Amino acid sequence: MFQYILFDLDGTLTDPAEGITKSVQFALSRQGIRETDLRKLEPFIGPPLCDSFMEFYHLTQEQAAMAVADYRKRFAPVGIFENKIYPGVADMLKHLKAAGIRLAVASSKPEEFVIRILEHFGIDACFDVIVGSNMDGSRSEKEEVVEEALRRLGARKGRGAMVGDRKFDIQGGKRHGLTTVGVSFGYAGKGELEAAGADYIAKSVGDLEKFLLRNQADNGKKAAVPGKKEERPSGIGYYAQSTWYIMFPFLVWYLAGNACYILVITILRLVSQTVFSFAWLYENSLVLANVAKACSMLAGAGALIPLFCKERTGWKSRTRASYPVMGILAVSSALGVNILFAFLKIAAMSAGYYETEQMQYQIAFPAGLVLYGVISPLAEELLFRGLIYNRMKRYFSLVTSGIASAALFGVYHGNLVQAVYGMLMGMLLTYAYEMTGNFAIPVMMHGLANVCVFTAAYYPEAGAAINTPLFCVIFLAVSVCCLVVVHRGIPVAVRRND
């Protein structure tokens, strides 16, 4: 059974159509636009109001902002109560509470309005936590609202669900590893919930209640005792299944990549018998090994794309942390750590590192930029952040998942020096990914870090110029400053539902 359940408000627990559409109608009238058919205004339920005014009525950004302000003038005192609770919702909430499940509301509507609506319908006492956006527009992204609800619940572990009627609810829940439940009686467009990847779609409140409680006695387990916290599944079978689920992408990557590597090497050997001499092949073995490595990475990445697409990872940042800031963080941390390693003489601890280094730099500089700046970052991020980390989050806390996936990333490199460096950078990339919610960020950071390290090693004169204690301190200090900027990143004011 679920230990906690997060509910969206509009279109999930209540039907806000009358209040929202009439308030939009009022706002439009203040702009000189007369709209008599309220049904035409239902698309305003869910998406950002400002964007909707610009999209559907072609208002300028300034006019749209004024329209939002006028909308709130009517909605706050009147429209907020032009609302109906869906039949059966109150009883469903009572049954869920009686089963010992912790409940929360996670709405993108301003929290002040959410509380007033729940109090109006007398269901506020059913919820342990009530979370909405701030009146100043911050914490308006659904992912941010869900994150805050989980924080207040103290629910980093355990089985949880997110219930909502729009794609934003499904995406926000998935971002935090929750089971996502869509309700088709809300305001989602045709196929919207399916396209968002909802784990289950309920057709009615009764259907929703049955799904949320259906695991009470499934598979011979004891029914949940009201007020008693459910124990997490355990046993050899459970751990084997979860391990297989998490590591399956690595198996796909390994088999596809190695099959391609063997194929390329075989082709090169066959060609050498008729075109090139064996001596030429031997002299250029390190270069050809890099070519085969690039091909194997592309093959492994290609095999992972179908799995990655199912994760529905975001490509839009949920904070104002800019690409330049993240890029500076990647460059400064990569160079700072490498200079520190040089002073600590960590490279001397691993003979395998010198063999790897020799192979990596026996390649033309432009080709190296493509391999280490584009192909390698994209392929490795698909595997370690896009799939392994995202899958780990379904079973473990964010910290545990981040450290474990970073450790696997380090071990994957095959020698002590790169293992330590890979783990440190892996944790940084995971942190950046988690903070921004944008998969493009770790890919970009990974590529920039690789390019800087590759360039410094390829041109020893340039590397020697910065290989000083002063530069080490400067780079690491810049990294800390960038981390502070990222951590304090202001949420993007994209309102999901005013």
One Martini backbone bead per residue (centre of mass of N, CA, C, O) as a GRO file, in nm:
protein
  498
    1MET     BB    1   0.101   0.033   0.013
    2PHE     BB    2   0.065   0.351   0.047
    3GLN     BB    3   0.213   0.599   0.255
    4TYR     BB    4   0.169   0.833   0.035
    5ILE     BB    5  -0.045   1.109  -0.093
    6LEU     BB    6  -0.073   1.322  -0.374
    7PHE     BB    7  -0.279   1.609  -0.451
    8ASP     BB    8  -0.448   1.764  -0.656
    9LEU     BB    9  -0.703   1.997  -0.709
   10ASP     BB   10  -0.774   2.088  -0.984
   11GLY     BB   11  -0.963   1.827  -1.131
   12THR     BB   12  -0.950   1.618  -0.869
   13LEU     BB   13  -1.127   1.730  -0.615
   14THR     BB   14  -1.220   1.974  -0.793
   15ASP     BB   15  -1.452   2.200  -0.972
   16PRO     BB   16  -1.337   2.523  -1.118
   17ALA     BB   17  -1.473   2.633  -1.378
   18GLU     BB   18  -1.652   2.873  -1.301
   19GLY     BB   19  -1.443   3.057  -1.155
   20ILE     BB   20  -1.229   3.070  -1.381
   21THR     BB   21  -1.395   3.155  -1.632
   22LYS     BB   22  -1.522   3.414  -1.506
   23SER     BB   23  -1.247   3.549  -1.444
   24VAL     BB   24  -1.151   3.553  -1.736
   25GLN     BB   25  -1.387   3.713  -1.848
   26PHE     BB   26  -1.328   3.964  -1.678
   27ALA     BB   27  -1.038   4.016  -1.780
   28LEU     BB   28  -1.118   4.053  -2.080
   29SER     BB   29  -1.309   4.297  -2.041
   30ARG     BB   30  -1.068   4.486  -1.949
   31GLN     BB   31  -0.952   4.444  -2.264
   32GLY     BB   32  -1.217   4.450  -2.464
   33ILE     BB   33  -1.323   4.147  -2.433
   34ARG     BB   34  -1.593   3.947  -2.557
   35GLU     BB   35  -1.708   3.654  -2.366
   36THR     BB   36  -1.985   3.418  -2.354
   37ASP     BB   37  -1.832   3.139  -2.376
   38LEU     BB   38  -1.713   2.941  -2.121
   39ARG     BB   39  -1.606   2.686  -2.274
   40LYS     BB   40  -1.369   2.842  -2.419
   41LEU     BB   41  -1.217   2.880  -2.118
   42GLU     BB   42  -1.115   2.590  -2.018
   43PRO     BB   43  -0.808   2.598  -2.118
   44PHE     BB   44  -0.723   2.769  -1.853
   45ILE     BB   45  -0.719   2.501  -1.708
   46GLY     BB   46  -0.373   2.477  -1.586
   47PRO     BB   47  -0.226   2.661  -1.741
   48PRO     BB   48  -0.073   2.939  -1.783
   49LEU     BB   49  -0.230   3.234  -1.786
   50CYS     BB   50  -0.043   3.419  -1.943
   51ASP     BB   51  -0.010   3.227  -2.185
   52SER     BB   52  -0.312   3.202  -2.255
   53PHE     BB   53  -0.366   3.495  -2.324
   54MET     BB   54  -0.157   3.499  -2.558
   55GLU     BB   55  -0.260   3.250  -2.724
   56PHE     BB   56  -0.588   3.299  -2.741
   57TYR     BB   57  -0.570   3.654  -2.744
   58HIS     BB   58  -0.302   3.806  -2.824
   59LEU     BB   59  -0.145   3.916  -2.595
   60THR     BB   60   0.064   4.082  -2.441
   61GLN     BB   61   0.265   4.059  -2.178
   62GLU     BB   62   0.151   4.310  -2.036
   63GLN     BB   63  -0.151   4.241  -2.074
   64ALA     BB   64  -0.142   3.965  -1.935
   65ALA     BB   65  -0.058   4.068  -1.656
   66MET     BB   66  -0.314   4.240  -1.619
   67ALA     BB   67  -0.513   4.003  -1.646
   68VAL     BB   68  -0.420   3.848  -1.397
   69ALA     BB   69  -0.487   4.070  -1.195
   70ASP     BB   70  -0.792   4.080  -1.267
   71TYR     BB   71  -0.854   3.787  -1.206
   72ARG     BB   72  -0.788   3.809  -0.894
   73LYS     BB   73  -1.005   4.020  -0.819
   74ARG     BB   74  -1.233   3.796  -0.855
   75PHE     BB   75  -1.130   3.523  -0.741
   76ALA     BB   76  -1.068   3.576  -0.437
   77PRO     BB   77  -1.380   3.659  -0.348
   78VAL     BB   78  -1.546   3.456  -0.562
   79GLY     BB   79  -1.425   3.222  -0.752
   80ILE     BB   80  -1.318   3.029  -0.527
   81PHE     BB   81  -1.641   2.936  -0.463
   82GLU     BB   82  -1.680   2.846  -0.768
   83ASN     BB   83  -1.712   2.534  -0.653
   84LYS     BB   84  -1.667   2.168  -0.673
   85ILE     BB   85  -1.701   1.872  -0.525
   86TYR     BB   86  -1.647   1.564  -0.584
   87PRO     BB   87  -1.809   1.290  -0.571
   88GLY     BB   88  -1.652   1.097  -0.304
   89VAL     BB   89  -1.398   1.244  -0.190
   90ALA     BB   90  -1.445   1.259   0.117
   91ASP     BB   91  -1.463   0.950   0.160
   92MET     BB   92  -1.192   0.873   0.041
   93LEU     BB   93  -1.015   1.030   0.243
   94LYS     BB   94  -1.114   0.878   0.496
   95HIS     BB   95  -1.021   0.595   0.404
   96LEU     BB   96  -0.722   0.660   0.374
   97LYS     BB   97  -0.678   0.750   0.667
   98ALA     BB   98  -0.778   0.480   0.799
   99ALA     BB   99  -0.525   0.324   0.649
  100GLY     BB  100  -0.260   0.515   0.718
  101ILE     BB  101  -0.244   0.746   0.511
  102ARG     BB  102  -0.066   1.004   0.389
  103LEU     BB  103  -0.173   1.339   0.315
  104ALA     BB  104  -0.161   1.564   0.021
  105VAL     BB  105  -0.131   1.887  -0.118
  106ALA     BB  106  -0.030   1.964  -0.474
  107SER     BB  107  -0.042   2.293  -0.578
  108SER     BB  108  -0.020   2.574  -0.812
  109LYS     BB  109  -0.181   2.718  -0.636
  110PRO     BB  110  -0.211   2.931  -0.413
  111GLU     BB  111  -0.198   2.845  -0.086
  112GLU     BB  112  -0.416   3.032   0.022
  113PHE     BB  113  -0.641   2.918  -0.165
  114VAL     BB  114  -0.626   2.619  -0.092
  115ILE     BB  115  -0.707   2.644   0.205
  116ARG     BB  116  -0.984   2.782   0.158
  117ILE     BB  117  -1.111   2.551  -0.006
  118LEU     BB  118  -1.081   2.318   0.199
  119GLU     BB  119  -1.241   2.461   0.423
  120HIS     BB  120  -1.507   2.498   0.264
  121PHE     BB  121  -1.531   2.161   0.237
  122GLY     BB  122  -1.411   2.015   0.503
  123ILE     BB  123  -1.097   1.871   0.415
  124ASP     BB  124  -0.835   1.976   0.563
  125ALA     BB  125  -0.805   1.745   0.792
  126CYS     BB  126  -0.703   1.512   0.586
  127PHE     BB  127  -0.430   1.676   0.585
  128ASP     BB  128  -0.090   1.697   0.661
  129VAL     BB  129  -0.042   1.858   0.383
  130ILE     BB  130  -0.019   2.199   0.238
  131VAL     BB  131   0.057   2.287  -0.106
  132GLY     BB  132   0.176   2.580  -0.277
  133SER     BB  133   0.214   2.862  -0.409
  134ASN     BB  134   0.332   3.173  -0.436
  135MET     BB  135   0.228   3.502  -0.476
  136ASP     BB  136   0.511   3.580  -0.634
  137GLY     BB  137   0.550   3.297  -0.824
  138SER     BB  138   0.680   3.101  -0.662
  139ARG     BB  139   0.655   2.772  -0.665
  140SER     BB  140   0.495   2.678  -0.958
  141GLU     BB  141   0.616   2.431  -1.016
  142LYS     BB  142   0.533   2.109  -0.978
  143GLU     BB  143   0.803   1.996  -0.880
  144GLU     BB  144   0.828   2.197  -0.642
  145VAL     BB  145   0.570   2.122  -0.493
  146VAL     BB  146   0.637   1.825  -0.449
  147GLU     BB  147   0.902   1.869  -0.298
  148GLU     BB  148   0.775   2.025  -0.059
  149ALA     BB  149   0.578   1.805   0.031
  150LEU     BB  150   0.797   1.592   0.093
  151ARG     BB  151   0.948   1.757   0.298
  152ARG     BB  152   0.709   1.793   0.504
  153LEU     BB  153   0.669   1.476   0.527
  154GLY     BB  154   0.942   1.315   0.519
  155ALA     BB  155   0.932   1.158   0.208
  156ARG     BB  156   1.203   0.993   0.075
  157LYS     BB  157   1.069   0.727   0.152
  158GLY     BB  158   0.886   0.503  -0.007
  159ARG     BB  159   0.549   0.480  -0.096
  160GLY     BB  160   0.423   0.687  -0.362
  161ALA     BB  161   0.174   0.934  -0.483
  162MET     BB  162   0.040   1.102  -0.779
  163VAL     BB  163  -0.253   1.308  -0.821
  164GLY     BB  164  -0.398   1.396  -1.148
  165ASP     BB  165  -0.524   1.584  -1.455
  166ARG     BB  166  -0.232   1.655  -1.560
  167LYS     BB  167   0.082   1.650  -1.696
  168PHE     BB  168   0.220   1.804  -1.463
  169ASP     BB  169   0.160   1.592  -1.244
  170ILE     BB  170   0.308   1.355  -1.374
  171GLN     BB  171   0.585   1.486  -1.408
  172GLY     BB  172   0.627   1.564  -1.108
  173GLY     BB  173   0.613   1.274  -0.996
  174LYS     BB  174   0.838   1.141  -1.167
  175ARG     BB  175   1.071   1.327  -1.073
  176HIS     BB  176   1.018   1.171  -0.767
  177GLY     BB  177   0.937   0.857  -0.798
  178LEU     BB  178   0.631   0.834  -0.843
  179THR     BB  179   0.329   0.726  -0.858
  180THR     BB  180   0.111   0.779  -1.135
  181VAL     BB  181  -0.220   0.942  -1.130
  182GLY     BB  182  -0.484   0.970  -1.343
  183VAL     BB  183  -0.775   1.182  -1.416
  184SER     BB  184  -1.039   1.184  -1.656
  185PHE     BB  185  -1.245   1.399  -1.497
  186GLY     BB  186  -1.095   1.634  -1.584
  187TYR     BB  187  -0.872   1.861  -1.801
  188ALA     BB  188  -0.767   1.672  -2.000
  189GLY     BB  189  -0.664   1.588  -2.285
  190LYS     BB  190  -0.652   1.387  -2.535
  191GLY     BB  191  -0.392   1.175  -2.433
  192GLU     BB  192  -0.224   1.329  -2.210
  193LEU     BB  193  -0.174   1.112  -1.987
  194GLU     BB  194  -0.046   0.900  -2.168
  195ALA     BB  195   0.188   1.079  -2.275
  196ALA     BB  196   0.302   1.132  -1.974
  197GLY     BB  197   0.299   0.834  -1.822
  198ALA     BB  198   0.082   0.712  -1.666
  199ASP     BB  199   0.034   0.438  -1.455
  200TYR     BB  200  -0.268   0.545  -1.403
  201ILE     BB  201  -0.628   0.559  -1.498
  202ALA     BB  202  -0.902   0.723  -1.368
  203LYS     BB  203  -1.262   0.744  -1.421
  204SER     BB  204  -1.313   0.768  -1.106
  205VAL     BB  205  -1.335   0.795  -0.774
  206GLY     BB  206  -1.381   0.494  -0.722
  207ASP     BB  207  -1.144   0.395  -0.892
  208LEU     BB  208  -0.927   0.548  -0.733
  209GLU     BB  209  -0.972   0.417  -0.454
  210LYS     BB  210  -0.917   0.124  -0.539
  211PHE     BB  211  -0.626   0.167  -0.627
  212LEU     BB  212  -0.508   0.295  -0.356
  213LEU     BB  213  -0.624   0.014  -0.190
  214ARG     BB  214  -0.555  -0.266  -0.341
  215ASN     BB  215  -0.285  -0.356  -0.158
  216GLN     BB  216  -0.391  -0.464   0.115
  217ALA     BB  217  -0.439  -0.792   0.002
  218ASP     BB  218  -0.224  -0.859  -0.183
  219ASN     BB  219  -0.056  -1.150  -0.220
  220GLY     BB  220  -0.132  -1.232   0.093
  221LYS     BB  221  -0.139  -0.981   0.242
  222LYS     BB  222  -0.187  -0.778   0.482
  223ALA     BB  223  -0.387  -0.565   0.599
  224ALA     BB  224  -0.412  -0.259   0.677
  225VAL     BB  225  -0.350  -0.072   0.964
  226PRO     BB  226  -0.477   0.169   1.119
  227GLY     BB  227  -0.200   0.386   1.183
  228LYS     BB  228   0.000   0.194   1.032
  229LYS     BB  229   0.301   0.158   0.908
  230GLU     BB  230   0.424   0.056   0.623
  231GLU     BB  231   0.616  -0.186   0.501
  232ARG     BB  232   0.870  -0.252   0.321
  233PRO     BB  233   0.967  -0.436   0.087
  234SER     BB  234   1.115  -0.766   0.095
  235GLY     BB  235   1.363  -0.973  -0.002
  236ILE     BB  236   1.512  -1.144  -0.249
  237GLY     BB  237   1.310  -1.085  -0.477
  238TYR     BB  238   1.302  -0.778  -0.448
  239TYR     BB  239   1.612  -0.720  -0.482
  240ALA     BB  240   1.641  -0.858  -0.754
  241GLN     BB  241   1.438  -0.685  -0.910
  242SER     BB  242   1.564  -0.404  -0.852
  243THR     BB  243   1.848  -0.466  -0.964
  244TRP     BB  244   1.760  -0.536  -1.249
  245TYR     BB  245   1.622  -0.266  -1.314
  246ILE     BB  246   1.876  -0.084  -1.271
  247MET     BB  247   2.099  -0.272  -1.448
  248PHE     BB  248   1.987  -0.321  -1.735
  249PRO     BB  249   2.113  -0.083  -1.896
  250PHE     BB  250   2.406  -0.184  -1.864
  251LEU     BB  251   2.368  -0.444  -2.022
  252VAL     BB  252   2.287  -0.313  -2.286
  253TRP     BB  253   2.540  -0.143  -2.317
  254TYR     BB  254   2.751  -0.371  -2.309
  255LEU     BB  255   2.649  -0.547  -2.544
  256ALA     BB  256   2.631  -0.333  -2.769
  257GLY     BB  257   2.919  -0.216  -2.746
  258ASN     BB  258   3.084  -0.485  -2.776
  259ALA     BB  259   2.969  -0.576  -3.043
  260CYS     BB  260   3.073  -0.329  -3.199
  261TYR     BB  261   3.372  -0.350  -3.130
  262ILE     BB  262   3.419  -0.628  -3.257
  263LEU     BB  263   3.324  -0.555  -3.540
  264VAL     BB  264   3.531  -0.331  -3.600
  265ILE     BB  265   3.788  -0.496  -3.554
  266THR     BB  266   3.725  -0.710  -3.766
  267ILE     BB  267   3.713  -0.523  -4.009
  268LEU     BB  268   4.001  -0.410  -3.983
  269ARG     BB  269   4.144  -0.682  -4.020
  270LEU     BB  270   4.028  -0.749  -4.299
  271VAL     BB  271   4.130  -0.492  -4.440
  272SER     BB  272   4.437  -0.529  -4.380
  273GLN     BB  273   4.474  -0.779  -4.580
  274THR     BB  274   4.414  -0.576  -4.848
  275VAL     BB  275   4.510  -0.268  -4.771
  276PHE     BB  276   4.670  -0.313  -4.511
  277SER     BB  277   4.915  -0.348  -4.307
  278PHE     BB  278   5.004  -0.479  -4.010
  279ALA     BB  279   5.196  -0.254  -3.933
  280TRP     BB  280   4.992  -0.022  -3.957
  281LEU     BB  281   4.792  -0.134  -3.755
  282TYR     BB  282   4.991  -0.133  -3.514
  283GLU     BB  283   5.073   0.173  -3.519
  284ASN     BB  284   4.735   0.245  -3.509
  285SER     BB  285   4.589   0.108  -3.263
  286LEU     BB  286   4.505   0.346  -3.078
  287VAL     BB  287   4.331   0.494  -3.281
  288LEU     BB  288   4.141   0.255  -3.348
  289ALA     BB  289   4.041   0.218  -3.059
  290ASN     BB  290   3.892   0.491  -3.054
  291VAL     BB  291   3.702   0.433  -3.285
  292ALA     BB  292   3.572   0.185  -3.154
  293LYS     BB  293   3.476   0.336  -2.903
  294ALA     BB  294   3.284   0.532  -3.044
  295CYS     BB  295   3.103   0.317  -3.171
  296SER     BB  296   3.018   0.175  -2.906
  297MET     BB  297   2.882   0.423  -2.778
  298LEU     BB  298   2.670   0.466  -2.997
  299ALA     BB  299   2.542   0.187  -2.967
  300GLY     BB  300   2.470   0.206  -2.667
  301ALA     BB  301   2.294   0.462  -2.690
  302GLY     BB  302   2.091   0.351  -2.895
  303ALA     BB  303   1.988   0.120  -2.701
  304LEU     BB  304   1.887   0.337  -2.470
  305ILE     BB  305   1.668   0.526  -2.587
  306PRO     BB  306   1.402   0.368  -2.532
  307LEU     BB  307   1.439   0.379  -2.221
  308PHE     BB  308   1.471   0.688  -2.188
  309CYS     BB  309   1.192   0.778  -2.304
  310LYS     BB  310   1.029   0.652  -2.058
  311GLU     BB  311   1.133   0.866  -1.841
  312ARG     BB  312   1.074   1.163  -1.917
  313THR     BB  313   1.291   1.370  -1.927
  314GLY     BB  314   1.387   1.678  -1.868
  315TRP     BB  315   1.472   1.998  -2.072
  316LYS     BB  316   1.378   2.200  -1.837
  317SER     BB  317   1.442   2.434  -1.626
  318ARG     BB  318   1.346   2.509  -1.272
  319THR     BB  319   1.571   2.725  -1.285
  320ARG     BB  320   1.803   3.010  -1.313
  321ALA     BB  321   2.025   2.831  -1.390
  322SER     BB  322   2.264   2.881  -1.606
  323TYR     BB  323   2.471   2.772  -1.844
  324PRO     BB  324   2.721   2.939  -1.767
  325VAL     BB  325   2.732   2.852  -1.470
  326MET     BB  326   2.754   2.546  -1.527
  327GLY     BB  327   3.006   2.566  -1.703
  328ILE     BB  328   3.196   2.687  -1.492
  329LEU     BB  329   3.164   2.458  -1.289
  330ALA     BB  330   3.284   2.235  -1.468
  331VAL     BB  331   3.562   2.359  -1.528
  332SER     BB  332   3.664   2.428  -1.239
  333SER     BB  333   3.632   2.144  -1.112
  334ALA     BB  334   3.806   1.980  -1.309
  335LEU     BB  335   4.070   2.143  -1.276
  336GLY     BB  336   4.093   2.148  -0.968
  337VAL     BB  337   4.104   1.839  -0.922
  338ASN     BB  338   4.344   1.774  -1.110
  339ILE     BB  339   4.552   1.951  -0.964
  340LEU     BB  340   4.520   1.813  -0.690
  341PHE     BB  341   4.608   1.532  -0.787
  342ALA     BB  342   4.893   1.616  -0.872
  343PHE     BB  343   4.988   1.700  -0.582
  344LEU     BB  344   4.904   1.408  -0.455
  345LYS     BB  345   4.985   1.174  -0.651
  346ILE     BB  346   4.755   0.971  -0.754
  347ALA     BB  347   4.859   0.850  -1.026
  348ALA     BB  348   5.082   0.662  -0.886
  349MET     BB  349   4.855   0.444  -0.785
  350SER     BB  350   4.805   0.392  -1.114
  351ALA     BB  351   4.883   0.206  -1.390
  352GLY     BB  352   4.615   0.214  -1.556
  353TYR     BB  353   4.614   0.519  -1.617
  354TYR     BB  354   4.851   0.531  -1.825
  355GLU     BB  355   4.720   0.351  -2.037
  356THR     BB  356   4.471   0.526  -2.084
  357GLU     BB  357   4.619   0.790  -2.153
  358GLN     BB  358   4.772   0.686  -2.403
  359MET     BB  359   4.514   0.627  -2.570
  360GLN     BB  360   4.359   0.903  -2.558
  361TYR     BB  361   4.622   1.078  -2.695
  362GLN     BB  362   4.606   0.893  -2.976
  363ILE     BB  363   4.458   1.159  -3.108
  364ALA     BB  364   4.314   1.380  -3.271
  365PHE     BB  365   4.199   1.667  -3.155
  366PRO     BB  366   3.921   1.688  -3.302
  367ALA     BB  367   3.839   1.395  -3.237
  368GLY     BB  368   3.853   1.430  -2.928
  369LEU     BB  369   3.629   1.641  -2.904
  370VAL     BB  370   3.406   1.453  -3.005
  371LEU     BB  371   3.441   1.215  -2.815
  372TYR     BB  372   3.473   1.384  -2.525
  373GLY     BB  373   3.246   1.625  -2.590
  374VAL     BB  374   2.998   1.429  -2.705
  375ILE     BB  375   2.974   1.118  -2.705
  376SER     BB  376   3.048   1.043  -2.412
  377PRO     BB  377   2.849   1.225  -2.251
  378LEU     BB  378   2.584   1.127  -2.374
  379ALA     BB  379   2.613   0.822  -2.320
  380GLU     BB  380   2.676   0.833  -2.007
  381GLU     BB  381   2.423   0.997  -1.922
  382LEU     BB  382   2.211   0.802  -2.014
  383LEU     BB  383   2.301   0.582  -1.814
  384PHE     BB  384   2.362   0.721  -1.521
  385ARG     BB  385   2.132   0.948  -1.511
  386GLY     BB  386   1.887   0.872  -1.698
  387LEU     BB  387   1.868   0.568  -1.562
  388ILE     BB  388   2.004   0.473  -1.299
  389TYR     BB  389   1.925   0.712  -1.118
  390ASN     BB  390   1.618   0.719  -1.178
  391ARG     BB  391   1.576   0.423  -1.074
  392MET     BB  392   1.685   0.451  -0.785
  393LYS     BB  393   1.466   0.663  -0.683
  394ARG     BB  394   1.241   0.433  -0.646
  395TYR     BB  395   1.415   0.305  -0.377
  396PHE     BB  396   1.572   0.568  -0.297
  397SER     BB  397   1.727   0.819  -0.205
  398LEU     BB  398   1.885   1.084  -0.339
  399VAL     BB  399   2.158   1.043  -0.199
  400THR     BB  400   2.198   0.742  -0.248
  401SER     BB  401   2.163   0.753  -0.557
  402GLY     BB  402   2.390   0.954  -0.617
  403ILE     BB  403   2.629   0.795  -0.493
  404ALA     BB  404   2.590   0.520  -0.635
  405SER     BB  405   2.598   0.621  -0.932
  406ALA     BB  406   2.878   0.755  -0.904
  407ALA     BB  407   3.034   0.499  -0.829
  408LEU     BB  408   2.974   0.349  -1.092
  409PHE     BB  409   3.103   0.562  -1.272
  410GLY     BB  410   3.386   0.524  -1.157
  411VAL     BB  411   3.428   0.214  -1.196
  412TYR     BB  412   3.388   0.214  -1.509
  413HIS     BB  413   3.688   0.337  -1.572
  414GLY     BB  414   3.910   0.109  -1.434
  415ASN     BB  415   4.060   0.318  -1.233
  416LEU     BB  416   4.149   0.490  -0.960
  417VAL     BB  417   4.166   0.780  -1.060
  418GLN     BB  418   3.896   0.780  -1.233
  419ALA     BB  419   3.715   0.684  -1.004
  420VAL     BB  420   3.739   0.928  -0.819
  421TYR     BB  421   3.678   1.145  -1.026
  422GLY     BB  422   3.406   1.022  -1.127
  423MET     BB  423   3.257   1.039  -0.857
  424LEU     BB  424   3.276   1.343  -0.811
  425MET     BB  425   3.146   1.425  -1.085
  426GLY     BB  426   2.890   1.258  -1.052
  427MET     BB  427   2.778   1.417  -0.810
  428LEU     BB  428   2.770   1.690  -0.954
  429LEU     BB  429   2.583   1.606  -1.191
  430THR     BB  430   2.349   1.513  -1.014
  431TYR     BB  431   2.299   1.779  -0.871
  432ALA     BB  432   2.244   1.948  -1.125
  433TYR     BB  433   2.008   1.775  -1.223
  434GLU     BB  434   1.829   1.802  -0.966
  435MET     BB  435   1.817   2.119  -0.952
  436THR     BB  436   1.710   2.163  -1.266
  437GLY     BB  437   1.572   1.920  -1.442
  438ASN     BB  438   1.807   1.909  -1.676
  439PHE     BB  439   1.965   1.694  -1.892
  440ALA     BB  440   2.152   1.896  -2.049
  441ILE     BB  441   2.340   1.981  -1.822
  442PRO     BB  442   2.521   1.724  -1.771
  443VAL     BB  443   2.611   1.700  -2.063
  444MET     BB  444   2.754   1.971  -2.083
  445MET     BB  445   2.942   1.943  -1.836
  446HIS     BB  446   3.084   1.687  -1.926
  447GLY     BB  447   3.200   1.801  -2.190
  448LEU     BB  448   3.365   2.039  -2.072
  449ALA     BB  449   3.540   1.878  -1.879
  450ASN     BB  450   3.672   1.698  -2.094
  451VAL     BB  451   3.793   1.919  -2.274
  452CYS     BB  452   3.979   2.050  -2.064
  453VAL     BB  453   4.145   1.801  -1.986
  454PHE     BB  454   4.231   1.721  -2.274
  455THR     BB  455   4.377   1.987  -2.346
  456ALA     BB  456   4.582   1.996  -2.109
  457ALA     BB  457   4.713   1.716  -2.196
  458TYR     BB  458   4.772   1.769  -2.503
  459TYR     BB  459   4.890   2.055  -2.383
  460PRO     BB  460   5.139   2.082  -2.160
  461GLU     BB  461   5.185   2.388  -2.149
  462ALA     BB  462   4.901   2.464  -2.054
  463GLY     BB  463   4.896   2.280  -1.804
  464ALA     BB  464   5.148   2.405  -1.659
  465ALA     BB  465   5.034   2.700  -1.621
  466ILE     BB  466   4.793   2.584  -1.409
  467ASN     BB  467   4.989   2.398  -1.225
  468THR     BB  468   4.894   2.550  -0.940
  469PRO     BB  469   4.793   2.641  -0.632
  470LEU     BB  470   4.642   2.897  -0.715
  471PHE     BB  471   4.457   2.770  -0.931
  472CYS     BB  472   4.331   2.561  -0.750
  473VAL     BB  473   4.191   2.760  -0.560
  474ILE     BB  474   4.034   2.919  -0.770
  475PHE     BB  475   3.867   2.689  -0.894
  476LEU     BB  476   3.735   2.590  -0.627
  477ALA     BB  477   3.605   2.862  -0.551
  478VAL     BB  478   3.430   2.888  -0.803
  479SER     BB  479   3.271   2.631  -0.752
  480VAL     BB  480   3.140   2.720  -0.488
  481CYS     BB  481   2.996   2.969  -0.600
  482CYS     BB  482   2.823   2.815  -0.807
  483LEU     BB  483   2.675   2.635  -0.603
  484VAL     BB  484   2.534   2.866  -0.459
  485VAL     BB  485   2.377   2.969  -0.702
  486VAL     BB  486   2.224   2.708  -0.759
  487HIS     BB  487   2.094   2.664  -0.475
  488ARG     BB  488   1.959   2.971  -0.508
  489GLY     BB  489   1.771   2.922  -0.721
  490ILE     BB  490   1.515   3.065  -0.889
  491PRO     BB  491   1.214   3.005  -0.960
  492VAL     BB  492   1.023   2.975  -1.220
  493ALA     BB  493   0.752   3.188  -1.333
  494VAL     BB  494   0.552   2.921  -1.405
  495ARG     BB  495   0.225   2.890  -1.415
  496ARG     BB  496  -0.009   2.625  -1.369
  497ASN     BB  497  -0.218   2.769  -1.147
  498ASP     BB  498  -0.403   3.052  -1.040
   0.00000   0.00000   0.00000
